[in-house]
């Protein structure tokens, strides 16, 4: 059995609302979508295919410390 834990992060309130609405419109739980994204990201990272997602709107010079 997999042990589970909570993951907390800060996100812009407007982005959160838009994400929740999009998830609901597609009949998908938001938490499931986030877990799927995390699995895909880890898999791509392990395969050396890590790149910035197309929805990443940060400027190239921004640091990842904000996360």
VMD Tcl script that builds the backbone (N, CA, C; Angstrom):
set m [mol new atoms 201]
animate dup $m
set s [atomselect $m all]
$s set {name element resname resid chain x y z} {
  {N N UNK 1 A 0.833 -1.175 0.000}
  {CA C UNK 1 A 0.000 0.000 0.000}
  {C C UNK 1 A 0.884 1.246 0.000}
  {N N UNK 2 A 0.555 2.216 -0.831}
  {CA C UNK 2 A 1.316 3.456 -0.904}
  {C C UNK 2 A 0.980 4.365 0.259}
  {N N UNK 3 A 2.026 4.921 0.846}
  {CA C UNK 3 A 1.809 5.902 1.900}
  {C C UNK 3 A 1.548 7.243 1.231}
  {N N UNK 4 A 0.577 7.979 1.708}
  {CA C UNK 4 A 0.232 9.262 1.117}
  {C C UNK 4 A 0.566 10.390 2.067}
  {N N UNK 5 A 0.809 11.570 1.499}
  {CA C UNK 5 A 1.021 12.762 2.305}
  {C C UNK 5 A 0.425 13.950 1.568}
  {N N UNK 6 A 0.230 15.017 2.297}
  {CA C UNK 6 A -0.322 16.232 1.708}
  {C C UNK 6 A 0.788 17.056 1.088}
  {N N UNK 7 A 0.433 17.832 0.063}
  {CA C UNK 7 A 1.358 18.715 -0.620}
  {C C UNK 7 A 0.695 20.097 -0.654}
  {N N UNK 8 A 1.347 21.070 -0.075}
  {CA C UNK 8 A 0.783 22.410 -0.014}
  {C C UNK 8 A 1.656 23.357 -0.823}
  {N N UNK 9 A 1.012 24.201 -1.630}
  {CA C UNK 9 A 1.768 25.210 -2.383}
  {C C UNK 9 A 0.945 26.472 -2.513}
  {N N UNK 10 A 1.632 27.563 -2.722}
  {CA C UNK 10 A 0.960 28.846 -2.921}
  {C C UNK 10 A 0.721 29.036 -4.409}
  {N N UNK 11 A -0.443 29.585 -4.723}
  {CA C UNK 11 A -0.789 29.831 -6.114}
  {C C UNK 11 A -1.679 31.071 -6.172}
  {N N UNK 12 A -1.566 31.811 -7.231}
  {CA C UNK 12 A -2.389 32.994 -7.434}
  {C C UNK 12 A -3.866 32.600 -7.354}
  {N N UNK 13 A -4.653 33.382 -6.650}
  {CA C UNK 13 A -6.068 33.059 -6.437}
  {C C UNK 13 A -6.837 32.945 -7.752}
  {N N UNK 14 A -6.546 33.818 -8.702}
  {CA C UNK 14 A -7.239 33.757 -9.996}
  {C C UNK 14 A -6.881 32.483 -10.756}
  {N N UNK 15 A -5.609 32.108 -10.699}
  {CA C UNK 15 A -5.177 30.875 -11.364}
  {C C UNK 15 A -5.846 29.663 -10.720}
  {N N UNK 16 A -5.917 29.658 -9.405}
  {CA C UNK 16 A -6.566 28.555 -8.693}
  {C C UNK 16 A -8.020 28.411 -9.128}
  {N N UNK 17 A -8.746 29.520 -9.142}
  {CA C UNK 17 A -10.156 29.470 -9.529}
  {C C UNK 17 A -10.318 28.998 -10.972}
  {N N UNK 18 A -9.481 29.498 -11.870}
  {CA C UNK 18 A -9.557 29.086 -13.277}
  {C C UNK 18 A -9.258 27.595 -13.411}
  {N N UNK 19 A -8.276 27.106 -12.658}
  {CA C UNK 19 A -7.922 25.685 -12.697}
  {C C UNK 19 A -9.069 24.829 -12.186}
  {N N UNK 20 A -9.656 25.221 -11.056}
  {CA C UNK 20 A -10.764 24.456 -10.492}
  {C C UNK 20 A -11.958 24.433 -11.440}
  {N N UNK 21 A -12.238 25.555 -12.082}
  {CA C UNK 21 A -13.348 25.612 -13.034}
  {C C UNK 21 A -13.067 24.733 -14.251}
  {N N UNK 22 A -11.831 24.775 -14.749}
  {CA C UNK 22 A -11.477 23.952 -15.908}
  {C C UNK 22 A -11.557 22.469 -15.557}
  {N N UNK 23 A -11.089 22.107 -14.376}
  {CA C UNK 23 A -11.151 20.710 -13.942}
  {C C UNK 23 A -12.602 20.251 -13.842}
  {N N UNK 24 A -13.436 21.087 -13.249}
  {CA C UNK 24 A -14.851 20.736 -13.105}
  {C C UNK 24 A -15.520 20.612 -14.467}
  {N N UNK 25 A -15.197 21.522 -15.383}
  {CA C UNK 25 A -15.786 21.489 -16.727}
  {C C UNK 25 A -15.417 20.213 -17.475}
  {N N UNK 26 A -14.255 19.651 -17.130}
  {CA C UNK 26 A -13.802 18.417 -17.766}
  {C C UNK 26 A -14.073 17.191 -16.907}
  {N N UNK 27 A -14.879 17.379 -15.860}
  {CA C UNK 27 A -15.278 16.280 -14.974}
  {C C UNK 27 A -14.078 15.526 -14.412}
  {N N UNK 28 A -13.055 16.287 -13.997}
  {CA C UNK 28 A -11.858 15.692 -13.412}
  {C C UNK 28 A -11.570 16.362 -12.079}
  {N N UNK 29 A -11.291 15.617 -11.044}
  {CA C UNK 29 A -10.915 16.227 -9.766}
  {C C UNK 29 A -9.578 16.961 -9.914}
  {N N UNK 30 A -9.507 18.153 -9.363}
  {CA C UNK 30 A -8.279 18.945 -9.454}
  {C C UNK 30 A -7.088 18.190 -8.873}
  {N N UNK 31 A -7.280 17.504 -7.769}
  {CA C UNK 31 A -6.171 16.781 -7.141}
  {C C UNK 31 A -5.641 15.678 -8.058}
  {N N UNK 32 A -6.530 15.038 -8.814}
  {CA C UNK 32 A -6.103 13.997 -9.743}
  {C C UNK 32 A -5.250 14.603 -10.864}
  {N N UNK 33 A -5.661 15.750 -11.363}
  {CA C UNK 33 A -4.899 16.408 -12.418}
  {C C UNK 33 A -3.499 16.800 -11.935}
  {N N UNK 34 A -3.423 17.298 -10.705}
  {CA C UNK 34 A -2.121 17.682 -10.152}
  {C C UNK 34 A -1.237 16.457 -9.975}
  {N N UNK 35 A -1.797 15.358 -9.463}
  {CA C UNK 35 A -1.008 14.127 -9.323}
  {C C UNK 35 A -0.533 13.628 -10.682}
  {N N UNK 36 A -1.406 13.687 -11.695}
  {CA C UNK 36 A -1.017 13.264 -13.042}
  {C C UNK 36 A 0.127 14.122 -13.570}
  {N N UNK 37 A 0.027 15.443 -13.369}
  {CA C UNK 37 A 1.095 16.336 -13.805}
  {C C UNK 37 A 2.399 15.987 -13.104}
  {N N UNK 38 A 2.346 15.746 -11.798}
  {CA C UNK 38 A 3.553 15.421 -11.044}
  {C C UNK 38 A 4.186 14.130 -11.545}
  {N N UNK 39 A 3.368 13.099 -11.793}
  {CA C UNK 39 A 3.898 11.829 -12.321}
  {C C UNK 39 A 4.556 12.029 -13.685}
  {N N UNK 40 A 3.882 12.766 -14.569}
  {CA C UNK 40 A 4.433 13.023 -15.902}
  {C C UNK 40 A 5.740 13.792 -15.827}
  {N N UNK 41 A 5.789 14.787 -14.962}
  {CA C UNK 41 A 6.990 15.601 -14.817}
  {C C UNK 41 A 8.167 14.761 -14.323}
  {N N UNK 42 A 7.910 13.929 -13.316}
  {CA C UNK 42 A 8.961 13.062 -12.781}
  {C C UNK 42 A 9.445 12.092 -13.862}
  {N N UNK 43 A 8.516 11.491 -14.590}
  {CA C UNK 43 A 8.879 10.548 -15.644}
  {C C UNK 43 A 9.724 11.237 -16.724}
  {N N UNK 44 A 9.318 12.414 -17.160}
  {CA C UNK 44 A 10.068 13.132 -18.172}
  {C C UNK 44 A 11.444 13.526 -17.654}
  {N N UNK 45 A 11.516 13.923 -16.402}
  {CA C UNK 45 A 12.782 14.311 -15.794}
  {C C UNK 45 A 13.746 13.127 -15.764}
  {N N UNK 46 A 13.230 11.951 -15.429}
  {CA C UNK 46 A 14.060 10.756 -15.366}
  {C C UNK 46 A 14.536 10.321 -16.752}
  {N N UNK 47 A 13.787 10.676 -17.779}
  {CA C UNK 47 A 14.143 10.322 -19.147}
  {C C UNK 47 A 14.985 11.412 -19.809}
  {N N UNK 48 A 15.301 12.461 -19.066}
  {CA C UNK 48 A 16.103 13.539 -19.619}
  {C C UNK 48 A 15.337 14.434 -20.570}
  {N N UNK 49 A 14.015 14.378 -20.512}
  {CA C UNK 49 A 13.187 15.176 -21.415}
  {C C UNK 49 A 12.548 16.346 -20.689}
  {N N UNK 50 A 13.154 16.746 -19.602}
  {CA C UNK 50 A 12.567 17.815 -18.806}
  {C C UNK 50 A 12.672 19.134 -19.557}
  {N N UNK 51 A 11.554 19.783 -19.702}
  {CA C UNK 51 A 11.527 21.106 -20.310}
  {C C UNK 51 A 10.411 21.900 -19.654}
  {N N UNK 52 A 10.403 23.173 -19.899}
  {CA C UNK 52 A 9.344 23.994 -19.319}
  {C C UNK 52 A 8.044 23.694 -20.016}
  {N N UNK 53 A 6.991 23.442 -19.250}
  {CA C UNK 53 A 5.685 23.192 -19.865}
  {C C UNK 53 A 5.221 24.404 -20.665}
  {N N UNK 54 A 4.419 24.169 -21.693}
  {CA C UNK 54 A 3.950 25.254 -22.536}
  {C C UNK 54 A 3.116 26.270 -21.771}
  {N N UNK 55 A 2.549 25.863 -20.631}
  {CA C UNK 55 A 1.730 26.781 -19.857}
  {C C UNK 55 A 2.542 27.563 -18.834}
  {N N UNK 56 A 3.857 27.347 -18.784}
  {CA C UNK 56 A 4.726 28.050 -17.848}
  {C C UNK 56 A 4.943 29.473 -18.374}
  {N N UNK 57 A 4.399 30.449 -17.688}
  {CA C UNK 57 A 4.439 31.822 -18.169}
  {C C UNK 57 A 5.580 32.640 -17.559}
  {N N UNK 58 A 6.463 31.987 -16.809}
  {CA C UNK 58 A 7.577 32.713 -16.212}
  {C C UNK 58 A 8.549 33.161 -17.288}
  {N N UNK 59 A 9.242 34.228 -16.989}
  {CA C UNK 59 A 10.299 34.688 -17.880}
  {C C UNK 59 A 11.511 33.780 -17.663}
  {N N UNK 60 A 12.344 33.576 -18.683}
  {CA C UNK 60 A 13.484 32.668 -18.552}
  {C C UNK 60 A 14.424 33.015 -17.407}
  {N N UNK 61 A 14.536 34.289 -17.017}
  {CA C UNK 61 A 15.482 34.667 -15.969}
  {C C UNK 61 A 14.903 34.578 -14.556}
  {N N UNK 62 A 13.641 34.207 -14.423}
  {CA C UNK 62 A 13.060 34.066 -13.088}
  {C C UNK 62 A 13.606 32.814 -12.428}
  {N N UNK 63 A 13.800 32.879 -11.132}
  {CA C UNK 63 A 14.350 31.727 -10.423}
  {C C UNK 63 A 13.254 30.799 -9.977}
  {N N UNK 64 A 13.588 29.574 -9.715}
  {CA C UNK 64 A 12.634 28.598 -9.238}
  {C C UNK 64 A 12.422 28.714 -7.737}
  {N N UNK 65 A 13.159 29.611 -7.086}
  {CA C UNK 65 A 13.020 29.786 -5.632}
  {C C UNK 65 A 11.624 30.271 -5.257}
  {N N UNK 66 A 10.913 30.843 -6.200}
  {CA C UNK 66 A 9.570 31.334 -5.906}
  {C C UNK 66 A 8.611 30.197 -5.608}
  {N N UNK 67 A 8.969 29.000 -5.953}
  {CA C UNK 67 A 8.097 27.853 -5.713}
  {C C UNK 67 A 8.431 27.306 -4.382}
}
mol reanalyze $m
mol bondsrecalc $m
mol representation Tube
mol addrep $m
